[in-house]
Amino acid sequence: MYWYAKEKLEALYEQIREESRHTLLNGGCPDDFLLHPENDTRMSVTLLFRIPAEISRRIEGMLRQLASYCPGLYVYPPSDMHVTVLDILRGRPGLQKPEHAEADGYIECIRSALNGSPPFRVLFRGVTVSDSALLVCGYYEEPLARIRHVIRSGLRKAGLLLEERYETYSCHITVARFPVRITDPQAFLALTERYREANFGSCVIRELEYTYHNWYDSRKETLSRFCLPS
């Protein structure tokens, strides 16, 4: 199986781990909004795909063990686990979802970009840790890279706003975040090492979602779904 930019992705996931290590050993960067979700008004507009149940179940098994070393760890429920294809409108407080002609413009641009694009396979293997989250590492076939490129070009040509924080090429699932500082970071990191090569499984992605959702995906609205033709 050929995974697109595999070496580049491996280097990225390792870079995330190494650059975060010092902060993690001091407890990480907790997100206060997890303790006071009623104050969290951050929303974003994103193109994403969901994770099938058999993969999320394997991830859940790992998360149960990790939670014992990080009391209060925020764990994403299976229904919220996803991979971001593109951050279209970046997450920020009070962001309103696109309406009317603007919304139609985004949907038409995405639909046009996906025309003729085949389904693609994704492999989820290993984990990495940022200073604020645990990530499951993903590897993908070339059509995902092409989809991202064509949508970016189409949105710019149509004069529609694209607010990627950076040009996304990873394929990770954010599966947990830290509401408070990790109490035993050495033990937590040692346990994540056990999962660096864990195989969570592969799947074929046949549908993408254009969504309006909050930082933790607990408040979400699917604005449109797009099926990739077989």
C-alpha positions as a Markdown table, in Angstrom:
| # | Residue | x | y | z |
|---|---|---|---|---|
| 1 | Met | 0.0 | 0.0 | 0.0 |
| 2 | Tyr | 1.4 | 3.4 | -1.0 |
| 3 | Trp | 0.8 | 6.1 | 1.7 |
| 4 | Tyr | 1.2 | 9.7 | 0.4 |
| 5 | Ala | 4.1 | 11.7 | 1.9 |
| 6 | Lys | 4.6 | 8.9 | 4.5 |
| 7 | Glu | 8.1 | 10.0 | 5.5 |
| 8 | Lys | 7.0 | 13.6 | 5.8 |
| 9 | Leu | 4.1 | 12.6 | 8.0 |
| 10 | Glu | 6.3 | 10.4 | 10.2 |
| 11 | Ala | 8.7 | 13.4 | 10.6 |
| 12 | Leu | 5.8 | 15.7 | 11.5 |
| 13 | Tyr | 4.4 | 13.4 | 14.2 |
| 14 | Glu | 7.9 | 13.0 | 15.7 |
| 15 | Gln | 8.5 | 16.7 | 15.6 |
| 16 | Ile | 5.2 | 17.3 | 17.5 |
| 17 | Arg | 6.3 | 14.9 | 20.2 |
| 18 | Glu | 9.8 | 16.3 | 20.6 |
| 19 | Glu | 8.8 | 19.9 | 20.6 |
| 20 | Ser | 6.2 | 19.2 | 23.2 |
| 21 | Arg | 8.2 | 17.0 | 25.5 |
| 22 | His | 9.6 | 19.7 | 27.8 |
| 23 | Thr | 6.1 | 21.3 | 28.3 |
| 24 | Leu | 4.5 | 17.9 | 28.9 |
| 25 | Leu | 7.1 | 17.0 | 31.6 |
| 26 | Asn | 5.9 | 20.1 | 33.4 |
| 27 | Gly | 2.2 | 19.0 | 33.2 |
| 28 | Gly | 1.3 | 20.1 | 29.7 |
| 29 | Cys | -1.0 | 23.0 | 28.6 |
| 30 | Pro | -4.5 | 22.5 | 30.0 |
| 31 | Asp | -7.5 | 24.1 | 28.4 |
| 32 | Asp | -9.5 | 26.0 | 31.0 |
| 33 | Phe | -12.6 | 25.8 | 28.8 |
| 34 | Leu | -12.9 | 22.1 | 29.5 |
| 35 | Leu | -13.6 | 23.0 | 33.2 |
| 36 | His | -16.1 | 25.7 | 32.2 |
| 37 | Pro | -17.6 | 24.7 | 28.8 |
| 38 | Glu | -20.4 | 27.2 | 29.3 |
| 39 | Asn | -17.9 | 30.0 | 28.6 |
| 40 | Asp | -16.6 | 28.4 | 25.4 |
| 41 | Thr | -18.1 | 30.2 | 22.4 |
| 42 | Arg | -15.4 | 29.1 | 19.9 |
| 43 | Met | -16.9 | 27.8 | 16.7 |
| 44 | Ser | -15.3 | 26.8 | 13.3 |
| 45 | Val | -16.3 | 25.7 | 9.8 |
| 46 | Thr | -14.5 | 22.6 | 8.7 |
| 47 | Leu | -14.5 | 19.9 | 6.1 |
| 48 | Leu | -13.8 | 16.6 | 7.8 |
| 49 | Phe | -14.5 | 12.9 | 7.8 |
| 50 | Arg | -15.7 | 10.6 | 10.7 |
| 51 | Ile | -14.0 | 7.5 | 12.1 |
| 52 | Pro | -15.7 | 4.1 | 11.7 |
| 53 | Ala | -16.8 | 2.3 | 14.9 |
| 54 | Glu | -14.2 | -0.5 | 14.7 |
| 55 | Ile | -11.4 | 2.0 | 14.8 |
| 56 | Ser | -12.8 | 4.2 | 17.5 |
| 57 | Arg | -13.4 | 1.1 | 19.7 |
| 58 | Arg | -9.6 | 0.3 | 19.5 |
| 59 | Ile | -8.8 | 3.9 | 20.4 |
| 60 | Glu | -11.2 | 3.8 | 23.3 |
| 61 | Gly | -9.3 | 0.8 | 24.8 |
| 62 | Met | -6.1 | 2.8 | 24.8 |
| 63 | Leu | -7.8 | 5.9 | 26.3 |
| 64 | Arg | -9.1 | 4.0 | 29.3 |
| 65 | Gln | -5.6 | 3.1 | 30.2 |
| 66 | Leu | -4.2 | 6.5 | 29.7 |
| 67 | Ala | -7.0 | 8.2 | 31.7 |
| 68 | Ser | -5.7 | 6.4 | 34.8 |
| 69 | Tyr | -2.5 | 8.5 | 34.6 |
| 70 | Cys | -4.3 | 11.7 | 33.9 |
| 71 | Pro | -7.3 | 12.2 | 36.2 |
| 72 | Gly | -10.0 | 14.2 | 34.5 |
| 73 | Leu | -8.5 | 13.7 | 31.0 |
| 74 | Tyr | -11.0 | 14.9 | 28.4 |
| 75 | Val | -11.7 | 12.0 | 26.1 |
| 76 | Tyr | -13.5 | 12.6 | 22.8 |
| 77 | Pro | -16.5 | 10.4 | 22.5 |
| 78 | Pro | -16.5 | 8.1 | 19.4 |
| 79 | Ser | -19.1 | 10.2 | 17.6 |
| 80 | Asp | -16.8 | 13.2 | 17.8 |
| 81 | Met | -13.6 | 11.5 | 16.6 |
| 82 | His | -12.7 | 12.9 | 13.1 |
| 83 | Val | -10.0 | 13.9 | 10.8 |
| 84 | Thr | -9.9 | 17.5 | 9.5 |
| 85 | Val | -9.6 | 17.7 | 5.7 |
| 86 | Leu | -9.6 | 21.5 | 5.7 |
| 87 | Asp | -10.1 | 24.3 | 8.3 |
| 88 | Ile | -12.2 | 26.6 | 6.2 |
| 89 | Leu | -13.1 | 29.2 | 8.8 |
| 90 | Arg | -10.8 | 28.9 | 11.8 |
| 91 | Gly | -12.1 | 28.3 | 15.3 |
| 92 | Arg | -12.7 | 31.5 | 17.2 |
| 93 | Pro | -15.2 | 33.0 | 19.7 |
| 94 | Gly | -18.6 | 33.9 | 18.3 |
| 95 | Leu | -18.0 | 32.8 | 14.7 |
| 96 | Gln | -21.3 | 32.6 | 12.8 |
| 97 | Lys | -21.9 | 29.9 | 10.2 |
| 98 | Pro | -22.1 | 30.9 | 6.6 |
| 99 | Glu | -25.6 | 31.7 | 5.4 |
| 100 | His | -27.5 | 31.9 | 2.1 |
| 101 | Ala | -25.3 | 32.8 | -1.0 |
| 102 | Glu | -22.1 | 32.4 | 0.9 |
| 103 | Ala | -23.0 | 29.0 | 2.2 |
| 104 | Asp | -24.2 | 27.9 | -1.3 |
| 105 | Gly | -20.9 | 29.1 | -2.6 |
| 106 | Tyr | -18.8 | 27.0 | -0.3 |
| 107 | Ile | -21.0 | 23.9 | -0.9 |
| 108 | Glu | -20.8 | 24.3 | -4.7 |
| 109 | Cys | -17.0 | 24.8 | -4.6 |
| 110 | Ile | -16.5 | 21.7 | -2.5 |
| 111 | Arg | -18.8 | 19.6 | -4.6 |
| 112 | Ser | -17.1 | 20.7 | -7.8 |
| 113 | Ala | -13.6 | 19.9 | -6.4 |
| 114 | Leu | -14.8 | 16.4 | -5.4 |
| 115 | Asn | -16.3 | 15.6 | -8.8 |
| 116 | Gly | -14.7 | 12.5 | -10.0 |
| 117 | Ser | -12.4 | 12.1 | -6.9 |
| 118 | Pro | -12.4 | 8.4 | -5.8 |
| 119 | Pro | -12.7 | 7.1 | -2.2 |
| 120 | Phe | -9.3 | 6.8 | -0.4 |
| 121 | Arg | -7.9 | 4.6 | 2.3 |
| 122 | Val | -6.5 | 5.8 | 5.6 |
| 123 | Leu | -4.4 | 3.9 | 8.1 |
| 124 | Phe | -4.3 | 4.9 | 11.8 |
| 125 | Arg | -1.1 | 3.7 | 13.4 |
| 126 | Gly | 0.7 | 5.0 | 16.5 |
| 127 | Val | 0.2 | 8.1 | 18.6 |
| 128 | Thr | 1.9 | 11.3 | 19.2 |
| 129 | Val | 1.4 | 13.9 | 22.0 |
| 130 | Ser | 1.3 | 17.7 | 21.6 |
| 131 | Asp | 1.6 | 20.0 | 24.6 |
| 132 | Ser | -2.2 | 20.0 | 25.0 |
| 133 | Ala | -3.6 | 16.9 | 23.3 |
| 134 | Leu | -3.1 | 13.2 | 22.4 |
| 135 | Leu | -3.2 | 12.5 | 18.7 |
| 136 | Val | -3.6 | 9.2 | 16.8 |
| 137 | Cys | -1.4 | 9.3 | 13.7 |
| 138 | Gly | -2.9 | 8.8 | 10.3 |
| 139 | Tyr | -1.5 | 7.9 | 6.8 |
| 140 | Tyr | -3.5 | 8.3 | 3.6 |
| 141 | Glu | -3.6 | 7.6 | -0.1 |
| 142 | Glu | -2.9 | 10.4 | -2.7 |
| 143 | Pro | -6.6 | 11.4 | -3.4 |
| 144 | Leu | -6.8 | 13.2 | -0.1 |
| 145 | Ala | -3.9 | 15.4 | -1.0 |
| 146 | Arg | -5.4 | 16.1 | -4.3 |
| 147 | Ile | -8.8 | 17.0 | -2.7 |
| 148 | Arg | -7.2 | 19.5 | -0.4 |
| 149 | His | -5.3 | 21.1 | -3.3 |
| 150 | Val | -8.3 | 21.4 | -5.6 |
| 151 | Ile | -10.5 | 22.8 | -2.9 |
| 152 | Arg | -8.0 | 25.4 | -1.8 |
| 153 | Ser | -7.6 | 26.5 | -5.4 |
| 154 | Gly | -11.3 | 26.6 | -6.0 |
| 155 | Leu | -12.1 | 28.6 | -2.9 |
| 156 | Arg | -9.5 | 31.2 | -3.8 |
| 157 | Lys | -10.7 | 31.4 | -7.4 |
| 158 | Ala | -14.3 | 31.9 | -6.2 |
| 159 | Gly | -13.2 | 34.6 | -3.8 |
| 160 | Leu | -14.3 | 32.7 | -0.8 |
| 161 | Leu | -12.5 | 33.1 | 2.5 |
| 162 | Leu | -10.2 | 30.2 | 3.5 |
| 163 | Glu | -8.7 | 30.5 | 7.0 |
| 164 | Glu | -6.4 | 27.6 | 7.5 |
| 165 | Arg | -4.0 | 28.2 | 10.4 |
| 166 | Tyr | -1.4 | 26.4 | 8.3 |
| 167 | Glu | -1.6 | 24.3 | 5.2 |
| 168 | Thr | -2.9 | 21.0 | 6.5 |
| 169 | Tyr | -1.2 | 17.8 | 5.3 |
| 170 | Ser | -1.5 | 15.6 | 8.4 |
| 171 | Cys | -4.3 | 13.1 | 8.9 |
| 172 | His | -4.5 | 12.8 | 12.7 |
| 173 | Ile | -7.4 | 12.3 | 15.1 |
| 174 | Thr | -7.3 | 14.4 | 18.3 |
| 175 | Val | -8.6 | 11.9 | 20.8 |
| 176 | Ala | -7.9 | 13.5 | 24.2 |
| 177 | Arg | -7.1 | 16.9 | 25.8 |
| 178 | Phe | -5.9 | 18.1 | 29.2 |
| 179 | Pro | -8.4 | 20.0 | 31.4 |
| 180 | Val | -5.8 | 20.2 | 34.2 |
| 181 | Arg | -2.0 | 19.6 | 34.4 |
| 182 | Ile | -0.9 | 16.0 | 34.1 |
| 183 | Thr | -0.1 | 14.8 | 37.6 |
| 184 | Asp | 2.4 | 12.1 | 36.6 |
| 185 | Pro | 3.7 | 13.2 | 33.3 |
| 186 | Gln | 6.6 | 10.6 | 33.3 |
| 187 | Ala | 4.2 | 7.7 | 33.7 |
| 188 | Phe | 1.8 | 9.3 | 31.1 |
| 189 | Leu | 4.5 | 9.7 | 28.5 |
| 190 | Ala | 5.9 | 6.2 | 29.2 |
| 191 | Leu | 2.4 | 4.7 | 28.5 |
| 192 | Thr | 2.0 | 6.6 | 25.3 |
| 193 | Glu | 5.3 | 5.1 | 24.2 |
| 194 | Arg | 3.7 | 1.7 | 24.3 |
| 195 | Tyr | 1.3 | 2.9 | 21.6 |
| 196 | Arg | 3.8 | 4.5 | 19.2 |
| 197 | Glu | 3.4 | 1.6 | 16.7 |
| 198 | Ala | -0.1 | 0.4 | 17.7 |
| 199 | Asn | -2.2 | -0.5 | 14.7 |
| 200 | Phe | -5.7 | 0.9 | 15.2 |
| 201 | Gly | -6.8 | -0.2 | 11.7 |
| 202 | Ser | -7.5 | 1.2 | 8.2 |
| 203 | Cys | -10.7 | 2.2 | 6.5 |
| 204 | Val | -11.9 | 3.5 | 3.1 |
| 205 | Ile | -13.3 | 7.1 | 3.3 |
| 206 | Arg | -16.4 | 7.5 | 1.1 |
| 207 | Glu | -18.0 | 10.6 | 2.6 |
| 208 | Leu | -16.9 | 14.0 | 3.8 |
| 209 | Glu | -18.8 | 16.4 | 6.0 |
| 210 | Tyr | -19.0 | 20.2 | 5.8 |
| 211 | Thr | -19.7 | 21.2 | 9.4 |
| 212 | Tyr | -20.1 | 24.1 | 11.8 |
| 213 | His | -18.9 | 22.9 | 15.2 |
| 214 | Asn | -17.2 | 24.0 | 18.4 |
| 215 | Trp | -13.7 | 23.2 | 19.6 |
| 216 | Tyr | -14.6 | 19.8 | 21.1 |
| 217 | Asp | -17.3 | 18.9 | 18.5 |
| 218 | Ser | -20.0 | 18.6 | 21.2 |
| 219 | Arg | -22.0 | 21.4 | 19.5 |
| 220 | Lys | -22.1 | 20.6 | 15.8 |
| 221 | Glu | -24.3 | 21.0 | 12.8 |
| 222 | Thr | -23.6 | 19.2 | 9.5 |
| 223 | Leu | -24.2 | 21.8 | 6.7 |
| 224 | Ser | -23.7 | 19.3 | 3.9 |
| 225 | Arg | -22.4 | 15.8 | 3.1 |
| 226 | Phe | -20.5 | 14.8 | 0.0 |
| 227 | Cys | -20.2 | 11.2 | -1.2 |
| 228 | Leu | -17.1 | 10.2 | -3.1 |
| 229 | Pro | -18.1 | 8.2 | -6.2 |
| 230 | Ser | -16.9 | 4.6 | -6.3 |
